[in-house]
Amino acid sequence: MNILVVGANGRTGRHLLPLLKAAGHTARAMIRNYDQRGDMVALGAEAVAGDLEKPLGYAVGDNRACIFAAGSGSKTGPEKTIDVDFHGAVRLIETCERKKIRRFIMLSSMNTDEPESGPEKLRHYLAAKAAADERLRQSLMDWTIVRPGYLSDEASHEMLEVSASLGGLEGAGSISREDVAKVLVACLGRDNTVGKTFDVVDGKTPLEEALDSI
Ligand SMILES: NC(=O)c1ccc[n+]([C@@H]2O[C@H](COP(=O)([O-])OP(=O)(O)OC[C@H]3O[C@@H](n4cnc5c(N)ncnc54)[C@H](OP(=O)(O)O)[C@@H]3O)[C@@H](O)[C@H]2O)c1
């Protein structure tokens, strides 16, 4: 299946590309800086130019599915967060709808339900992600919203805790970006995750068994 990866050059995105190739998919890495093309090809993907702040019809193209792993990052101000994490995500969702993309997997975040209860500096980010997630839920695509805890660069160990109930995971757990990438790719082949929103952190259950419980 041809999969558009948005945020492909990011720390999670770079894990996604070889995983998609190993799973037999064609990964199309959307990059806004074409100097990154060589890296994307080395990771097993095709590269396509695209920027969430600009029209996306060309980048979305004829793919069958889209994984959103982009974000404005913690160093940008609130305006850029709204532009990328909300308006950019909605632009992508609406372009995917127009282009008849069937499957959309969103990398979101835990605690988006209650932005006001998050740390002051994260509230605008959590609210932007929550609004984009809500727009995705209204789409007719087969969507999945994956909400990890704090992202680390630790090695994957494929042992997780997941919850599809609001506030089902207590506290603020973490999870490696590599394991998040494995979850996002696994969701592509799992009908039980369609139309679901779930939280995920490090835990004690093997990855596939944890996803069976969604
Ligand atoms: N950090 C956490 O603890 C945490 C927790 C839960 C969820 N999350 C979510 O997980 C996402 C991925 O995290 P990460 O650490 O892997 O991200 P990252 O390394 O910061 O990568 C973000 C990617 O988004 C791309 N991007 C930014 N603006 C864009 C635009 N206008 N158009 C197209 N692409 C754009 C960046 O492109 P360039 O390479 O060109 O800069 C980069 O490749 C975050 O954005 C966040 O929403 C994070």
The ligand as a MOL file (V3000), in Angstrom:
LIG
                    3D

  0  0  0     0  0            999 V3000
M  V30 BEGIN CTAB
M  V30 COUNTS 48 52 0 0 0
M  V30 BEGIN ATOM
M  V30 1 N 7.5620 15.3100 22.4490 0
M  V30 2 C 6.6950 14.5780 23.1200 0
M  V30 3 O 6.9500 14.1640 24.2670 0
M  V30 4 C 5.3660 14.2300 22.5030 0
M  V30 5 C 4.4410 13.5430 23.2680 0
M  V30 6 C 3.2460 13.1410 22.6650 0
M  V30 7 C 3.0170 13.4390 21.3310 0
M  V30 8 N 3.9310 14.1410 20.6020 0 CHG=1
M  V30 9 C 3.6330 14.4110 19.1840 0
M  V30 10 O 4.4790 13.6120 18.3810 0
M  V30 11 C 4.8930 14.3720 17.2410 0
M  V30 12 C 6.1800 13.8090 16.6740 0
M  V30 13 O 7.2060 13.9930 17.6230 0
M  V30 14 P 8.7290 13.9820 17.1480 0
M  V30 15 O 9.5460 14.2750 18.3630 0
M  V30 16 O 8.9940 12.7830 16.3230 0 CHG=-1
M  V30 17 O 8.7300 15.2530 16.1880 0
M  V30 18 P 9.9510 16.0650 15.5440 0
M  V30 19 O 11.2220 15.2920 15.6120 0
M  V30 20 O 9.9240 17.4300 16.1360 0
M  V30 21 O 9.5070 16.1220 14.0040 0
M  V30 22 C 8.4570 16.8960 13.5820 0
M  V30 23 C 8.4240 16.8440 12.0650 0
M  V30 24 O 7.3510 17.6870 11.6240 0
M  V30 25 C 7.8140 18.3660 10.4730 0
M  V30 26 N 7.1080 19.6300 10.2480 0
M  V30 27 C 7.0640 20.7160 11.0340 0
M  V30 28 N 6.3610 21.7050 10.4340 0
M  V30 29 C 5.9770 21.2080 9.2280 0
M  V30 30 C 5.2600 21.7430 8.1360 0
M  V30 31 N 4.8040 23.0200 8.1240 0
M  V30 32 N 5.0320 20.9620 7.0560 0
M  V30 33 C 5.5030 19.6730 7.0210 0
M  V30 34 N 6.2140 19.1200 8.0200 0
M  V30 35 C 6.4500 19.8870 9.1040 0
M  V30 36 C 9.2880 18.6380 10.7460 0
M  V30 37 O 9.9270 18.9220 9.5260 0
M  V30 38 P 11.4940 19.3680 9.4200 0
M  V30 39 O 12.2560 18.0870 9.5340 0
M  V30 40 O 11.5840 20.0100 8.0950 0
M  V30 41 O 11.7460 20.3090 10.5580 0
M  V30 42 C 9.7130 17.3370 11.3960 0
M  V30 43 O 10.1330 16.4170 10.4170 0
M  V30 44 C 5.0230 15.7820 17.8130 0
M  V30 45 O 4.9340 16.7420 16.8180 0
M  V30 46 C 3.8830 15.8540 18.7950 0
M  V30 47 O 2.7170 16.3540 18.1660 0
M  V30 48 C 5.1010 14.5300 21.1580 0
M  V30 END ATOM
M  V30 BEGIN BOND
M  V30 1 1 1 2
M  V30 2 2 2 3
M  V30 3 1 2 4
M  V30 4 1 4 5
M  V30 5 2 4 48
M  V30 6 2 5 6
M  V30 7 1 6 7
M  V30 8 2 7 8
M  V30 9 1 8 9
M  V30 10 1 8 48
M  V30 11 1 9 10
M  V30 12 1 9 46
M  V30 13 1 10 11
M  V30 14 1 11 12
M  V30 15 1 11 44
M  V30 16 1 12 13
M  V30 17 1 13 14
M  V30 18 2 14 15
M  V30 19 1 14 16
M  V30 20 1 14 17
M  V30 21 1 17 18
M  V30 22 2 18 19
M  V30 23 1 18 20
M  V30 24 1 18 21
M  V30 25 1 21 22
M  V30 26 1 22 23
M  V30 27 1 23 24
M  V30 28 1 23 42
M  V30 29 1 24 25
M  V30 30 1 25 26
M  V30 31 1 25 36
M  V30 32 1 26 27
M  V30 33 1 26 35
M  V30 34 2 27 28
M  V30 35 1 28 29
M  V30 36 1 29 30
M  V30 37 2 29 35
M  V30 38 1 30 31
M  V30 39 2 30 32
M  V30 40 1 32 33
M  V30 41 2 33 34
M  V30 42 1 34 35
M  V30 43 1 36 37
M  V30 44 1 36 42
M  V30 45 1 37 38
M  V30 46 2 38 39
M  V30 47 1 38 40
M  V30 48 1 38 41
M  V30 49 1 42 43
M  V30 50 1 44 45
M  V30 51 1 44 46
M  V30 52 1 46 47
M  V30 END BOND
M  V30 END CTAB
M  END
